[in-house]
Amino acid sequence: MTSGRWRGEQRAAEDSSQHLLLYVQRLRLYNYLVDRFGRVFRVVEDVAKANHAGNAIWATGDTVYLNLNHASLGICFESRWAAAGRCPSPRPSSRRDAR
């Protein structure tokens, strides 16, 4: 692959990541977003509620928990997808970095 073509694909992937970040910020979907390049973005402050758990219900024993958004942090990992062709792979360390 020529370097010019790779740069074009790299730019397309960066644009895709930027669009995802704007979408997640607008809807307050997660507290953090880790993009395909391993960059971490704070979307919603840790003390604020993101809408990552939906209308979740969790139970343990006789205790039932409703609306888990306020009690947990949501972290979104951007996956690799090719809507308009090939996209560069995410950095191999992205998953390790999130741990």
Contact map, one row per residue, 1 for C-alpha under 8 A:
111011000000000000000000000000000000000000000000000000000000000000000000000000000000000000000000000
111111000000000000000000000000000000000000000000000000000000000000000000000000000000000000000000000
111111100000000000000000000000000000000000000000000000000000000000000000000000000000000000000000000
011111110000000000000000000000000000000000000000000000000000000000000000000000000000000000000000000
111111111000000000000000000000000000000000000000000000000000000000000000000000000000000000000000000
111111111100000000000000000000000000000000000000000000000000000000000000000000000000000000000000000
001111111110000000000000000000000000000000000000000000000000000000000000000000000000000000000000000
000111111111000000000000000000000000000000000000000000000000000000000000000000000000000000000000000
000011111111100000000000000000000000000000000000000000000000000000000000000000000000011100000000000
000001111111110000000000000000000000000000000000000000000000000000000000000000000000001100000000000
000000111111111000000000000000000000000000000000000000000000000000000000000000000000000000000000000
000000011111111100000000000000000000000000000000000000000000000000000000000000000000001000000000000
000000001111111110000000000000000000000000000000000000000000000000000000000000000000001100000000000
000000000111111111000000000000000000000000000000000000000000000000000000000000000000000000000000000
000000000011111111100000000000000000000000000000000000000000000000000000000000000000000000000000000
000000000001111111110000000000000000000000000000000000000000000000000000000000000000000000000000000
000000000000111111111000000000000011000000000000000000000000000000000000000001000000000000000000000
000000000000011111111100000000000000000000000000000000000000000000000000000000000000000000000000000
000000000000001111111110000000000000000000000000000000000000000000000000000000000000000000000000000
000000000000000111111111000000000000000000000000000000000000000000000000000000000000000000000000000
000000000000000011111111100000001000000000100000000000000000000000000000000000000000000000000000000
000000000000000001111111110000000000000000000000000000000000000000000000000000000000000000000000000
000000000000000000111111111000000000000000000000000000000000000000000000000000000000000000000000000
000000000000000000011111111111000000000000100000000000000000000000000000000000000000000000000000000
000000000000000000001111111111000000000000110000000000000000000000000000000000000000000000000000000
000000000000000000000111111100000000000000000000000000000000000000000000000000000000000000000000000
000000000000000000000011111110000000000000000000001000000000000000000000000000000000000000000000000
000000000000000000000001111111100000000000110000011000000000000000000000000000000000000000000000000
000000000000000000000001101111100000000000000000011100000000000000000000010000000000000000000000000
000000000000000000000001100111111000000000110000011100000000000000000000111100000000000000000000000
000000000000000000000000000111111000000001111100110000000000000000000000111000000000000000000000000
000000000000000000000000000001111100000111110000000000000000000000000000011100000000000000000000000
000000000000000000001000000001111110000111100000000000000000000000000000001111000000000000000000000
000000000000000000000000000000011111111110000000000000000000000000000000001111000000000000000100010
000000000000000010000000000000001111111100000000000000000000000000000000000011100000000000000000000
000000000000000010000000000000000111111000000000000000000000000000000000000011110000000011100100000
000000000000000000000000000000000111111000000000000000000000000000000000000000000000000001100100000
000000000000000000000000000000000111111100000000000000000000000000000000000000000000000001101100100
000000000000000000000000000000000111111110000000000000000000000000000000000000000000000000000000000
000000000000000000000000000000011110011111000000000000000000000000000000000000000000000000000000000
000000000000000000000000000000011100001111100000000000000000000000000000000000000000000000000000000
000000000000000000000000000000111000000111111000000000000000000000000000000000000000000000000000000
000000000000000000001001100101111000000011111000000000000000000000000000000000000000000000000000000
000000000000000000000000100101110000000001111101110000000000000000000000000000000000000000000000000
000000000000000000000000000000100000000001111111100000000000000000000000000000000000000000000000000
000000000000000000000000000000100000000000011111100000000000000000000000100000000000000000000000000
000000000000000000000000000000000000000000001111100000000000000000000000000000000000000000000000000
000000000000000000000000000000000000000000011111110000000000000000000100000000000000000000000000000
000000000000000000000000000000100000000000011111111000000000000000001100000000000000000000000000000
000000000000000000000000000111100000000000010001111100000000000000001100110000000000000000000000000
000000000000000000000000001111000000000000000000111111000000000000001000000000000000000000000000000
000000000000000000000000000011000000000000000000011111000000000000001000110000000000000000000000000
000000000000000000000000000000000000000000000000001111110000000000111000010000000000000000000000000
000000000000000000000000000000000000000000000000001111110000000000111000000000000000000000000000000
000000000000000000000000000000000000000000000000000011111000000001110000000000000000000000000000000
000000000000000000000000000000000000000000000000000011111100000001110000000000000000000000000000000
000000000000000000000000000000000000000000000000000000111110000111110000000000000000000000000000000
000000000000000000000000000000000000000000000000000000011111000111010000000000000000000000000000000
000000000000000000000000000000000000000000000000000000001111111110000000000000000000000000000000000
000000000000000000000000000000000000000000000000000000000111111100000000000000000000000000000000000
000000000000000000000000000000000000000000000000000000000011111000000000000000000000000000000000000
000000000000000000000000000000000000000000000000000000000011111100000000000000000000000000000000000
000000000000000000000000000000000000000000000000000000000011111110000000000000000000000000000000000
000000000000000000000000000000000000000000000000000000001111011111000000000000000000000000000000000
000000000000000000000000000000000000000000000000000000001110001111110000000000000000000000000000000
000000000000000000000000000000000000000000000000000000111100000111110000000000000000000000000000000
000000000000000000000000000000000000000000000000000011111000000011111110000000000000000000000000000
000000000000000000000000000000000000000000000000000011111100000011111111000000000000000000000000000
000000000000000000000000000000000000000000000000111111000000000000111111110000000000000000000000000
000000000000000000000000000000000000000000000001110000000000000000111111000000000000000000000000000
000000000000000000000000000000000000000000000000000000000000000000111111100000000000000000000000000
000000000000000000000000000000000000000000000000000000000000000000011111110000000000000000000000000
000000000000000000000000000001100000000000000100010100000000000000001011111000000000000000000000000
000000000000000000000000000011110000000000000000010110000000000000001001111100000000000000000000000
000000000000000000000000000001111100000000000000000000000000000000000000111110000000000000000000000
000000000000000000000000000001011100000000000000000000000000000000000000011111000000000000000000000
000000000000000000000000000000001111000000000000000000000000000000000000001111100000000000000000000
000000000000000010000000000000001111000000000000000000000000000000000000000111110000000000000000000
000000000000000000000000000000000011000000000000000000000000000000000000000011111000000001000000000
000000000000000000000000000000000001000000000000000000000000000000000000000001111100001111000000000
000000000000000000000000000000000000000000000000000000000000000000000000000000111110011000000000000
000000000000000000000000000000000000000000000000000000000000000000000000000000011111111000000000000
000000000000000000000000000000000000000000000000000000000000000000000000000000001111110000000000000
000000000000000000000000000000000000000000000000000000000000000000000000000000000111110000000000000
000000000000000000000000000000000000000000000000000000000000000000000000000000000111111000000000000
000000001000000000000000000000000000000000000000000000000000000000000000000000001111111100000000000
000000001101100000000000000000000000000000000000000000000000000000000000000000011100111110000000000
000000001100100000000000000000000000000000000000000000000000000000000000000000010000011111000000000
000000000000000000000000000000000001000000000000000000000000000000000000000000010000001111100000000
000000000000000000000000000000000001110000000000000000000000000000000000000000110000000111110100000
000000000000000000000000000000000001110000000000000000000000000000000000000000000000000011111100000
000000000000000000000000000000000000000000000000000000000000000000000000000000000000000001111110000
000000000000000000000000000000000000010000000000000000000000000000000000000000000000000000111111100
000000000000000000000000000000000101110000000000000000000000000000000000000000000000000001111111110
000000000000000000000000000000000000000000000000000000000000000000000000000000000000000000011111111
000000000000000000000000000000000000000000000000000000000000000000000000000000000000000000001111111
000000000000000000000000000000000000010000000000000000000000000000000000000000000000000000001111111
000000000000000000000000000000000100000000000000000000000000000000000000000000000000000000000111111
000000000000000000000000000000000000000000000000000000000000000000000000000000000000000000000011111
